[in-house]
Amino acid sequence: HRVMFNILFFFFILKYYQLLLQLFSPDMIQSFTNFDNNRKPILDDDEDIHYDENNITLELLDNNYGNGNLYITSKQVLWIPEGEKDGYGFNFHTIIMHAVVTQDSNPHIYAQLDANTEEKPYEFKLFPSDSSSLKKIYEVMSDCAALNPDPFEEEYSDFIDASNVSNFKDFILSMQDVHFIFIIHS
């Protein structure tokens, strides 16, 4: 029964944490205005640029924002448009997946953001003018995402394992009302 209590308590804390994130965290799609006269981003001291490319089209929430400059930093993906408009920043903690899409007539990078909603996911697409750069953009995004692990992942990654669940079948049957279960293989 103690295991069951710990599991239920964990799910309660997880839901509470998600609610707090929705209420107090900055939006996952942030306007980016911190750039110099040459429209290059001005970053924090502990952040650096890992990749940049000009002439990238941004599509955000099904809206085309035209061409701009892409900067992938150690903390975020930035897109700064040509002209005098504000850019957009996507923190790596909010990007839950990214992929290269080549089956489309316009090859691009697809990224999905953690919207904490059951509705249509928040997403953005990056269309480089030269599709041969897609692989490099994907690889740099993957490398930089790895620099920003989920701060809560390690804390709970081994919360339930075979050593603390003696009867797995009874455990599964008792969890019928729980929406998700983590199974850790060791």
Disulfide bonds with the S-S distance in Angstrom:
none
